[in-house]
């Protein structure tokens, strides 16, 4: 079902699409292709909205935390806000301590997407990004399809460009498996299926080294409370006031691999994320705190949710040893991420 969610300052209308499948429901906005809600039953059958967000368009426009949106053309950081492709240097907008982050000044998260197709449990959104928008080369067409099954929320990305370019898309939803309004997530259980992570400088930009998690507080291979090491003095945690790093997902590159697993300690809602992307950026909402009223009139606190960003490695274009994020002219950009929900196995 499609209904109005408000109007942009220039008068363009934004829509909300409600999806239903079995006991699950979700809402997606045409602004930023945002996941506005994802409602699932807990162990007692009570419905929990496990995605953070807002009740009105104005707050989505004004906020700077990327709640629920699709980030692009290139997510995460690009060092020195520049890259070279086919011998040409491209200068990007600096919005992160001299680097470029999350698509630049007006990335995909701030665009109105077109509705390409809609059904009871699925919606496909389309965005056209013209040549040299935010100084990225090529006319890029991107489609993102959200499909709600009885056990999951699936995101499928497809696109093509008429010039060689770089593309690295993710969804930036924040999750709280006790319900979006439930506050600190330190007691949630987490495991990440990764033997390695990307070391960064103190500006959260990868320095090109791929480091074993073994013997570090970033070893999340066994299920454990998020809070176990979130306040560690380890520089890769301390610099970000919590977790904010890219882990290198185990498995064959391009396969549909398990990235992570999380469990709400009281709700017993279990979330497993699978993706074709090579990396997952876990961000534990270290700077989420705000006086801005969110959904249901609540205010969010620091570490009130976690982003699980399935993505290509950050700054990959500037590190030849990272999996490539170059999309060749005429080739297809194709990625998939799926959030599976389970209750029975957690009881």
N, C-alpha and C positions, 0 to 999 in steps of 0.2 A: 504494500500500500504506500502510495506517495502522498505527502501533504507538505504544505508550506512550512518553512522553518524561519522565515523572515526575509528581509531585504538588505542588500548591500548598500553602502552610502550612495552609490551611483544608480540605485534603483533596481538592479538585477535581483531576481528572486532566487532564494536558496531553498532546496527541497530536502526533506527527510524521507528516507525509504525504510519501511519496517519489514523485516524478514522474520518468518516463522517456520519452524520445523520441529515437530514433536513438542518436547518441553522447553526447547531453546528458542530464544528470540534475540534479535539484534536490530539496531538502528544505524543507518549510514547516511551521512550528509553529502550533498553535492559540493559544499564548501570544503576544500582540502581532502575530499574523499574520506572524511573522518568517520571512524567507528565511534558513534555517540553513546552506544550502550551495548552490552552483551550480557543477557540475563540467563542464568542457569539455576537449577535446583541444588540446594545443599543436601546434607545427609538426612535432614528431617523433612525434605520436600519443600522447604521455604525458598522462594525465588530470590536470588542475589544478583544485583547488577555489579559485575566484577571489573568494569572499565571506568576509569575516572573521566570526568568531563563536565560540561555545562548544560544548562537548560535553555540558553538563548544564544543567538548568533553573535550578538555584540561582544559577549565575553570570549567567544572563540576568536574573533577578529583581534581583540585587544591583548589576549594572553600571549606569552612568549615561550611556553613550555612544550609546544607541539603536541598537545593532547589529541591522540587518536588518529593523526593525519598520515597521509602518504607524503614522504619526504623525497625530494628530487630537484633537479635532474641527477644530482649526486649527493647522497646522504653523508653525514658525518663530516670530518675535517679534510680539507685539502691544504697541504702545507704551503705557506707563503702566498696563498690565494692564487696559485698559478700552476699550469701544467703544460707540457709539450706533447703534441700529437702530430705525427707526420712532418716533423721538423718545424712546426708552427707553435709559437708560445701564445697561450691564452691567459689573460689576466682576469681574475674573478673579483667579486665584491668581498672586501674584508669585513667580516662581522664576528670574528672570534680570535681576538688577541693577535691580529695580523694574518690570520688564516681565514679560509672560507669554510663555512659550515652550513649543512642542511639546505643546499641549493641556492644560497646567496640572499640578496635583499628581498626578493619576492619569489620564493620557490614554489614548488607544486602544492605545498601545504596551505598557501594563501590564494590559490586559484579556485574558480568555480569550474567544476567538471561537468561535462554533458552526460545525460543518461542515454546510454546506447541500447540497453535491453533491461527489462525488468520482469520478474515473476514473483510468486509467493515467497520463495526461499532464496532468490538470487537477484543481484543487480550488477550490471556491467557499466562502469563509468569510463569516459574517454576524455583525454586532454591532448590538445595540440600545443606543442612548444615550438615557436618559430626559430629559424636560424639566428644565432647570436643573442637569443634571449639569455640574460645573465652572462653573456659572452661565451656560451657553449655553442659549438658549431652544429649546424644541420637542423632541418625541419624534422622534429620528432613527434610521432604519434604514439601515445601510450594508452593501453586499456587495462583497467584493473577490475577483475570480477570477484565479488564477494558472494560466496555460497554458504548457506547455513544448512547443515545436515542434522540428523537427530543426535549426533555426538560431537560435532565440530563446527568451527568457522574457518572456511578455506578462502585464501587469497591467491588469485592467479594473475600474473603480470604478463602482458604481451605488448610488443612494440616494434617499431622499425623507424629508420632514419635514412634520409637521402644523402648524408655525408657521414664519414667516420666521426664518431663522437664518443663520449663516455657517459654511461648510464649506471646508476647504482641506487635502486629504489628500496625503501623499507616502509613498514607501518610503525608509527611511534605511539601506539596505545600504551597506556599505563594500566597495569592490572593490580587488583587487590582481591584475593580469593575469599576474603571474609566479607566482601562488599565494599564498594567504592568509598563509602563513608567511614570505614572502620579504623583509619589511622595507621600507625606505625606497622611496617611489615617485617620487622626484624625476626619475629618468631615463625615466619613462614619457612617451610622446608624447601630446599632447592638442590638440584643436581644439574651440572652442565656436562654434556658429553664431549669433552675436549681435553686433549693432553697438552695443548699448547695455547698460548695467548700472545698478543702483540704488545710488546713493550712500547711505552710512549714517553715523551718528554713531559714537563710539568704543565704544558698547555693541552694535554690529551691528544697530541699528534704522534702517530707511530714513528719510531726512529728507524724502522726497517728490520728490526730483530724479532725473530719468532722464538719465544722462550718457553721451556717446559714448565708446566704448572707444579711439577713435583717439588715438594719442599717449600712451597710458597703459600701464602694465605689465599691465593687464587685457585688452589686445587679444590674444585667443587665437584669432582667426579663421583663422590659418594654423597648420598642425600644427607643434608645437614641444615640447621637453622641459618638463614641469611645473616643473622646478627653475630654469628660465631667470630667472624673476622672483619666485620664492617668498619670497626674503629681501629684497625691495625695501624701500626707505625710504618708498615711497609710502604715505600714511596708510591707504588702504583695504586695504592688505596688512599693514602693520606693526602696526596695531591688533589684528589677529587672529592674528599670528604665522604668516602664510601666507594662502592663499586661503580665504575664507569669505564669498562675496558671491552675490547673485542677478543672473544675466544675463538679459536680455530676448530670448527666442528669436525669430529672424527668421521671418517667414511670417505668413500670415493667422491671426488669432485664432480658436482652436478647431479649426484644421486639424491633421492629424497630421504635425508638422514635425520635421525632424532637429534635435536639441539639441546633441549632442556626439559626438566620436569619440576613442577612446583606443587605444593600441597598447602591448603589453608588449614591451620592447626585445629580450628573449631568447626568450620564448615565441612571439612573433609573433602572439599572440592579439589580435584587433581587436574592439573593442566599440563599437557605434554605438547611441545611444539616441534614439528617436523618441517624441514625446509630443503630446497635445492640450493640455497645459498651456502657459501663456504664459511660464513662467520655469524656470530651472534654477539651483539653489544648488550650487555646487561648494565642498565643504569638504574640505580636504586632510589631515584627521586631525591637526591641529596639536597636539592635546592627547590623543592616543590612548595614549601610553605608560603602561604599568601593569605591576605585578608579578603581576597575576591571570593564571593559566594559561588559555590559550585552547584552541581545537581542536588536537588532536595534541600537547598539552603545551607549545606555544610561548607566548611572551609577545610582545605587540605593542609597537611603538615609536611615538613621535611620527612622523607622516607615514607610517605603515605601511599606509595605505589611503586611498581617497577616496570620499566620499559624493557621489552624483549625484542630487540631490533635485529631481525634476520637480514643480512646484508653481505655485499662484497666487502673485502677488507677496506677499512678507511685509508685514504690517501694511496690507494693501490696504483693509480696512474703514475705516481712518483717513486714507486718501488718495484723494479722489474721482477723481484723474487716473490711478489704477491700474485695471486690469481688475477687475471686481467679483467678490467671493467670496461674495456673498449668494445663498442658496438660498431661493427663495420657496416658501411652503407649497403643496404639491401638485405642484411642479415636480420634474423628475428631475435629480439630480446624476449626471453621466456624464463620465468621463475615461478615457484609456488611455495607458499607457506601455509601451514594448517595448524590450528589450535584445537587439540582434542580434549574433551572434557569427560571425566570419569568420576563416579561417586563410589560405586560398590567396592572397588578394589582398595579404597582408602579406609573402609570401615573396620 
